[in-house]
Every structure is written in structure tokens, then in C-alpha cells.
Amino acid sequence: MSKACALHILVKTREEAEKLKQQLAKGADFGKLAKQHSLCPSGKKGGDLGEFRKGQMVKAFDDVVFKLPVLEVHGPVKTQFGFHLIKTLYRN
């Protein structure tokens, strides 16, 4: 079964996600931004979701984590929770 580890930042609007993505592109620290802005409880841990299996997250999230390049920031990805910026650390 495929497993992955990812960080994410969850915000309410696409605009907010885009602004944070621009900051990340300029070298901002993902963990710090997650602590300051993420609406997810994982924000306290710098956005770290830990290790999870394929199928444990909503499909839009899973598709990014298990299909797109690792160690790059992807998003904004819309789910029922809001807009995510996602950085996959590893997957197997």
C-alpha cells in the first residue's frame, strides 16, 4: 500500500493561498507560514500531517500527494475544507 508524508497549509480563500505560495516561492519557511496561517490543527506542527496511506485523505488532496512531484509546493487545491498548499516530503 502506498504511503506518503506531507505538509500542508489550509486557508479559507484561493487569494490567501496564492499570497502564501508567492511567499514560499521567495524562500519563506513552510512550517512558519503553516503555524501563522493554517486553519488545520496540523498548523501547530508546521503543517505536518505525518505519514498516511493512499485513500485516507480526500481525493483532490490524495491526487497531489501521490501523483505530483515531491518537495515542490502544489496548490491551491480546493477541498470541502478550504484551499490547501501541499508539499509532499516523501512517498513510497
N, C-alpha and C positions, 0 to 999 in steps of 0.2 A: 504494500500500500504506500502510495506517495505521501511524503511528509515534507513540511516546509516550516521555516521560521520567518516572520515578517514584522516590520514596524509599520504603524500607520498613524495618521493624524486625521481625526474626524471633525468636520466643521459643518455648519448649517447651510452655507451657500457656496455656489460654484466660484463666485468672485473671491471669497475669502480663501478658498483652496488655491486659486490661481495666484493670489498675492503671496501665499506661503511658498508655493512652488517656485516663484521668482526668487524669493529669499534663499531657498535651498540651492537654486542654480548659481547663486552668487557666493555660495560657500557657508551658508548658515548651518548650524548644527541641528540635525533632525530631532534628536532627543530633547533639546532645549525647546524647540518650537512645539513639539508634542506636549511637553509639560505646560507651556504657556497657553496653548490654543485648543488642544484636543478635547472634545466632549466625551470621549470614551474613557472609562476608568483606567485603561492601559496608559493613558497620558501621563499618569503619575510615574510610570516606569519608562518614560521616554517613548511611549508608543509601542512598547514591546508586547507582542501577542504570544510570545513563546512558540513552542512547536505545536503544530496541528496537522491533522490529516486532510487530504483532499475530500471535499464534501462536508466538512464541518462548518465552513463559512458560507455565506450567501454566494450564489453563482457568480455574480459580477466580480466579487472580491476574489473568489477562487480562480477565475479565469486569468486575472492579472498575476496572481501568485504562482500559478502552476504553468503558465504559458509564456509570459513575457520575461525579458532578460533580468537576471538578478543584479542587485546592487545599483539599480537605477530607480529614480523616483517616478512612479507612474500615477496618472490621475489628472484631474479629478475623476474619480469613479463614483457614480451615483448609486446608492442603495436606499432601502427604506429608512436607513438611519441618518442619511445625510450624504455629504461628499467626502470621499477619502483620498488622501495621498498615501500611496503604498510603496514601501521599499522592502523587497524580499531579500533576506540575508543569505539564505541557502534553501535548497530543496533537493530531495533525492527520489 
